[in-house]
Amino acid sequence: MSDYKPNSKHDPQAKLADNERLKTESNFLRGTIEADLKDQITGGFTADNFQLIRFHGMYQQDDRDIRPERAKQKLEPLHNVMLRARMPGGIIKPEQWLAIDKFAEEKTMYGSIRLTTRQTFQFHGVLKPNIKDMHQMLNSVGIDSIATAGDVNRNVLCTTNPVESELHQEAYEWAAKISEHLLPKTRAYAEIWLNGEKSETTEEPILGSTYLPRKFKTTVTIPPNNEVDVHANDLNFVAIAENGKLVGFNVLVGGGLAMTHGDVNTYPRKADDFGYVPLEHTLAIAEHVVSVQRDWGNRVNRKNAKTKYTLDTFGSDAFKAEVEKRAGVKFAPSRPYEFTHRGDRFGWVEGIDGKHHLTVFIQNGRILDFPDKALKTGCRKIAEIHQGDFRMTANQNLIIAGVPADQKAVIEQLAREHGLIDDSHTEQRKASMACVSLPTCPLAMAEAERYLPDLIEKTEALLAKHGVADDHIILRVVGCPNGCGRAMLAEAGLVGKGPGKYNLYLGGNREGTRIPKLYLENVGEEVYLNALDELIGRWASERNDAEGFGDFVIRQGIVAEVKVSKTDFHA
């Protein structure tokens, strides 16, 4: 149970954030959700339940495009929920895919499956009468959405490495073990959504009776690929292998990208390297990084409640020592490793087991039948014959994994017929990413997903203008500063400030190991594209051999390098 007591580090006289009251009074996340489900007067969830459903993997949203018209008609917003599934490591079986495809088509407002940067899928636009059916459908195929949102450990990511299949399988199994170990123990999810037998919950031995101070994110990563962006996450296990076998992990703690516009006490931060642990201590370390954050994290100010701020408040060494004390494990010095890239490897690759794997590009992760490419139909047709599995990547793409040699041709034909393989996609398009943003995200300040295709075309034109059309910039656009699209690890990141207005951050690197810095604030498209035009021109003519755009702008002093976020990011 949590023994949190406000102390001098967190203003002992301050009132706890209201979310702490909400969790305390929730009866271990049950609230009055069941009663709300039966309320036909509103399409939404009321009072505390609006927040509590997040612990069950859902966010209440509405279509902001039609909100003003509904208000004119004296109607409440068209409330619906977005559900994010729990899929550790992003692996999904063809039969599971067919089930979620059918539900998306028949019982969501938009008909799409959305692959996310959390290596899972989301349903958007599920109306209240369909919510329970959704959970029961997922359960019937072995999927749930427990703890994919809220103040808990969320979906555990794992490098989707289909080539080194044995090593990947070991890493994936640890991602699944960590996910299960850190799940809430309350039976609230099964009781409410699956008609499970009611049972009294008396404690949450790891998460505590009031759960964590804030959301918590975990990854398992296999170098040299940093596709999961370890520095966006609270806890990271970097795989160390000997002779192709996993022997342990380097443990990185305290990464996170969210911030608040205008609040200099918030900032993105890289994770600190605590050291190496052998495999047998993995779960103990995971549990006690969580337990220290549970007890030391800020429950007064949610804007400073993430693990990154706990480390900066108490000191990284003190946090590490407390983890060692609780776990009964000493970190050894970190083993050598290097990240060299973080993008997905598109096209076919052959694994060491002789199986073949096809990575297809899904712009913005939105799987839907578009006029020029029937992506959703293509995925369904492949799932109907596929003998392996699918792997959702943290870059919003899809791997059709485990294809035997004699099935390659038919899989590729289906992929090409439905636009899942498009040879015209540039490196720039494949290196760009956006969050969902408008019209469904209630936090969105500016467009992101709907704007990205246009932004890519204009960026491609700038690259072509300066003779570097075959190169790319890690480009990300997000509708607000909450970090979902990982713009704070981009070489060029646009962060929404208002309709058509963004902050431009520059100076991340291609490996994902550097935070970018503010270059332009609250500007429109003409201003930031003109700036990129000039900078891309300089990069094309003045760069060193193979020097990435982010490294170039740091070397040239165009922005200062962010070495210590607490002191450097806003300086």
N, C-alpha and C positions, 0 to 999 in steps of 0.2 A: 504494500500500500504506500501511497505517496506520503513522505514526511516533510513536505514542503512547508517552510515557514519564511515569510518575507524577512530579509535581513538588510544590513546596511548597504549591501550591494544593490538591492532592489527596492529601496525606500520602505522601511518597515511600517511606516504610518499610512502608506497608500492603500486605497481600497483595491481588492482584487478585481481583475477584469470580469465583466458579467458572464463571459463564457465559463468561468470557474463555477459560478452559481448554477448555471445551466447544467453543467456536467454533474455537479453534486446532487442536484434535484432530479436527475434523469432516471434514477433507478437503473443504473448501469445501461444507459443508452436506449431504454424503452420509451421514456416520456409518455406522451399520449398519442403516439403515432397511429395506433390501431383505431382509436376513436376518430382521428382526423381522416383516415381512409374512408370512413363511412359517411363523412360530412359531404353531402352533395350540393351544399349552398355555394361552396367555393371550390375552384379547381386546384387550389394550392394547399400548402401546409401552414398552420398558424403558430404564432407565439414561438416557443422553444423548438418545436418540431421542425421548423424551417431550417434550423442549424443541425438538429440531431440526425436528420436523414442523411447528412453528409457522412456520418460514421458508418452508414449502411451503403455508402458508395454512390450517393445521388446528390445533385445540386438542383434546387428549384430555379427555373429560368422562365422567361417568356420571350416571345418574338418581338423585339424592340422596333422592328420595321412597322408593325401594325399597332403598336401600343397607343400612339396618338389618336388613330381613328377609333379604336375601341373606347378610349376615354371620351371622345365626342359622343359616342353612342351610349354613354353611362354604363359601360361594361368594364369589369375588372380585366387586367392583363390576361392574355391567354396562357395561363400557368401550365407548365409541363416540367418534366424532370429530364436531366441528362444523367445517364448512368455510366460509370466507369468500372469495367470488370477487373477482377483480380486475376492476373495471369503471370505469375512469376517467370521471368526469363522470356516472356512473350511467345511461348510455344502453344499452338492451338491445333487440334486435330481436324481433319477434313469434315468429320461428322458434326463436330462442334461448329465449324464454320457454316455448314449448311443450316443449322438450327438458328444461328444468329442472323444469317442472311434472310431467312423466312420471316423472322420476327420484325426485322428492320423494314421489310417490304410491306408487311401487313398491319403493323401496329405502332409505327412511329410517324410523326408528322412529315419528316423529310425523306424517309426511305433509305437513308445512307448508313454505312458503317464508317466510323471515323477512327483511323489509327492515330495514336497519340505519341507524344514524346516520352510518356511513361511506359512505353512498350506494351500497350494493351489496346483494347478497342473501347469506343464509347457509342452508346445510343443517344441520339438527340431527339427531343420532341416526343417524349412518352407521356401521354395524358393519364390523369389519375386513375381512371377505370382499368388501365392496362398495366399498372405498376406491379401489382401482385402477380399477374400472369407472367410478366417479364422475369421476375425472380424465380418463379417456379419452373419456367422454361429453362433458364440457365442452370438451375440445380439439377434438372433432369439429364443434362449433358455434362455434369461435373464441373460447372463454373459457378462462382459466386462473386459478389462485389463487397465482401466484408473488408472494412478498413481501407478502402481506396481513396478516402477523403476524411477530413476531420483531424483531430489532434491525436494521431496514431502513426505507427509505421505503415507507410503506404506500399503500393505494388513494388516488389523488389526487382530491379533490373538486372540483366545479365548479358554480357557480350554475346551477340548472335554469331558465333564462329562455327560455321558448318564444315570447314575444311579439316581442322584438327578435332575430329569428332569425339575422340575419347576424352581429351582435355575439356572440351566444351561440355560434354555430358556430366563430368565431375563438377564443373563450375555451376552448371544449371541445377544439379541436385542440391548444392549448397545454397543457391538462391532460394529454392523451394523450402529447404529446411529452415532458413532464416525467416522466411515469410511466415511459416507455420508457427515457429517458436515465438514470434513477436505479435501474433494476432491477439486481439481482445478475447478473453475467455468467457465473457457474457454470452448467454444463449439468446439475446434479444433478436438477432437477425433471424434465426431459425423460428423463433416463436411468432414473430410478426409476419414474415414473408412466406414461410414454408409450413405454417400451421403446426409448428413443433410443440411438443409438450412443455407447458409452463414449468419453469424451475427457478428457484431463488438463487440469485448471484450474491455471494458474500464478499468476494475480493477479486481484484485483478493483480496477481502477484508480480507481474512485470510492469504493466502500464500504470498501475495505481488506480485508486477509486475515482480520481478526477482526470485520469488519462494524462497525456503529455501537455506541456504548456502550449505547444503549437505543432503543426504538421512535421513529419519526420520522414526522410527519404533515404533509401539504402540501395547500393548497387554491388554487384560482383563483376569484376572487370578482368579481361584477359589481355594484357599488353601483347603487341604494341598498339592495339586498336582501342581508342578512347571514345567509341561511338556513344557510350552512355553519359558522357560529360561528367566525370567524377566530381568536378569542382562545383557542380550544381546541387550536390547531395550532402546530407548530414553525415552519412556513414558509408564508407566504401571499402570493399575487400578486393585488393589488387592481387590477382592470382600469381603465385610463384610456382613454377614447374621445374622439375628435374627429370631429364630423359623422357619428356612428354607426359609425365605424371604429376598431378597437383600435389604439392607437399605442404603448402601453407599460404598465408596472405600477408601482404603489407596492409596496414589499416590506416585509412585516411579519414579524418573527422573534421566537421565544421564547415563544409561548403554550403553555399546557398546564394541565390541570385536575386531574390525579391528585395524591393526597396519601396520607399514612398516618395513621390515627387515633393520637393521642398523641405524634406526632413533630413538634415545632415547626420542624424544619429542612425540612419538606416543606409545600408550599402550592400552590394554584392561582395562575396568573400570566397577565396579559395580554401580548400580543405587543408588541414595540417597533417603531416605524416607522423603518426604515433610510433610506428615500428612494425616489426614482423612477429607473427604468431603461427605456430604449427596448427594443422587442421583440427586437432582435438580440442583446441581452445576457442574455436570460431564462435560457437553459440554463446559461450560465457562472455566473450568480449562484446558480441552484439547486444546481449542482454544488459550488460552493465554500462555500455555507452548510453543506452536508452535510459537506464535507471538513474544515472548521474544527471542526464539532461532533465529527466522527470523531476528530480528533487532540487536541482540548482537553477533550472530555467526560470525566466521571468514570467510570473503569472499576474503581474500588475499591468504591464504594458505589452500588449500582443505584438506591437510593431517591433519590439525588441526581445521576442520570446524564442526565436529560433536558436538552434545549437550554436550557430556562428557567433551570436552575441554572447552566449554563455561563456564560450571560450575567451572572447575578448574582455568580458567582465571579470572572470575569475583567474584568467591566465591559462594558456594551453597546457603548461606543465602541471598545474594544479589539477586540472580536469583529468589529464592522463594518469596522474598518480592516484586519483580517486578511483578510476576505472580499474587500475591494477590492484588496488586494495580490495575492492569489492569482488573482483573476479578471481583473486588469488593467482594471478598470472602476471609475469613481467614481460613487457615488450622487449624483444631483441632488436638490434639495429636493423633497419630496413634492408631487404635484399635488393640488388640492382635490378632496375627495369627502366623501360623507356617507352613513351607514347610517341608514335610517328605519324599517326593519322586518326581521323574519327569519322570518316565518311563510310557509306556502305559500298561494297564491291558489286557493281551492277553486272548483269549478265550471268553466264554459266561459270561455275567453278566446280572442280572435282575434289571430293574429300579423300582423305587417306584410306577410307573404307571402300572406295570405288563408287560411292553414291554421288549423284550430281545435284547441284543446288542453283536455282535461278532466282536472283534478286531483281525485282521489278520496282520501278520508280512510281510512287503514288503522290502526285503533287498535293501538298497539304494533308496527306493521309486520308483524303476524302474519297471513299469508295462508293461510287454512284454511277448510274448509267447517264453519261453526258451525250449530247447530240453527236459528237465526233468520236467518242470512245465509250464503249459499254463496259466499263471496268467491273461493275458489280456482277453483271452477267458472266463475264469472263472468269472471275474468281469462283463463281458458283459452278460453272462447267468444269473448271479444273478440279474443284473439290469433289465433284461427283466421280472422278476417275483416279484421283491422286492416291498413291499408296504410302506416302510419307507423312510429313506434317507441314504446317505453315509456321513461320517465325516472323513476328512483328518486331520491327527494329525501333530503336529509340530515335531514329531520324524519320519516322512516319512512313517507312517503306515496308515491303513484304517480301519474304524469302519463301519460295516453294522448295522445300528441303526434302532430301532423301529420295530423289528421283532415280530409279534404275535406268541404266543406259537405254534399254529398249522402249522406254516411255518418254525419253527426252523430246523426240520429234513431235509427238502429238501435243505435249505440254507447250512447247514453243509455238506451235501453230495456233493453239487456242489463245495464247498470250498475245501474239501478234494480231490476230483477227479482232481482238477486243481492246486494243490500244494499251495493253499492259507492257508491251515492248514497243518503244518508239525511238528509232535510231536518230531522230532529229533533236532529241533532248540534249542540250548543251551541258558542259560541266558546270556552268553557272546555275542553270536551273536545278541541277541535282545537288548543288551546294547551298540552296536557299530554303528557308523554312519560316513558317508563321504559326502563331497560335490561332485558335478559333475566332475569338473576338466577336464582332457584330455579325449577325443580329441577336445571337443567343446569350452571350456572356454578359451578366449584369455589371461587371467591373470595367468593361471595355470603354475606352475614351476615344479610340480612333479605329479605323479599319485595319485588319491584318490579313486574314485568310483570303478575303475577297479582293484585297488590293495586291497581294503578292504577285499574281501572274503579270499584271501591268508593270509592276516595279522590276520584275525580272527582265522583261522585254526591254525596258529602258536602260537597265544596267548592261544587258548584252550589247545594246547599241553603243554604249560608251566603251566597252571593252573592244568592240570591233573598230570603232573610230581610232583607237590608239594602238591598233595592231596586236592586241593580246586576246583575241576572241577565243582562243583555245585554252585560256587560263580561267581562273575563277577567284572570287572573293567569298569567304564564308559570310553570307548575308542572311540576317534574320530580322523579321519585323513582328512586333507585338503591340497589342492594343492598349496595354497598360503596363505598369512597372512591376507586376507580380511574378514575372520570371518564367511563365509557362512555356514560351517559345525559345528560351535560353539565349535571348539577344545579348545578355551580359557575358557571353563567352564567344561572341562573334568577332570577326575582323571588322565588320561594319554592322552595327545594330541600330535599328530604328525603334524607338519606344514611344508609344502614343501619349500625347498630352491633351489632345482635344480633336474635334472633327478636322481632319486634314492636316493636323499639326503633330510634329514628332521631335523628340530629341535624337540627335545623331551621335552615337558613341563609336569610337575608333580604337584599334590597337590590340584586340585579341589576336590569338595566333591560330594556326591551322591544327595544332595538336590539342587545343582546348585547355591550355595551362596558364592563360593570362586573362585578366579582367580588362575590358576596354575602358576608355575614359571619355567623358563628355567633350564633344567638339563643337556642336551647334545645339542651341536650346530653343525649343518651341518654334520651329520653322516649318514652312510648307514645302511642297515638292520641288518647286523651281529652285529654291535656295539650296536644299541638300543635294539635288542632282547636279547643280552647277558646281558645288563643292567637290562632289565625287568625280565629276568630269575633270577638274583640274588635278585632283590627287591621282586619279588613274593615269592621266597623262604623264605625271612626274614618275609614278611607279614604273610605267612602261619604259621610260627612257633612262631612269637613274638607278634602277634596282640592281642588286647583286644577282649572281646566278641563282635561279630557282628561289629567290627571296619572295616570300608571301607578302601580300598587301599589308597585313597587320604588322609584320616585322619591319617592313619598310617605313611605315608612318612613325614607329617608335624610334628607329635608327636615325631618321631625319629630324626628330624632335617636333614633329607635327602635333603629337600629344605626348605627354609624359607617361612613362611606364608606371602602372599601378603595381607596386611591390607589396605594400601593406595597406589593405583596403581601408582600415579604420582611419589612417592618417593621410593616405594618398588619393583616395577616390574623389573626394570633394575638394581637395586642395587646388 
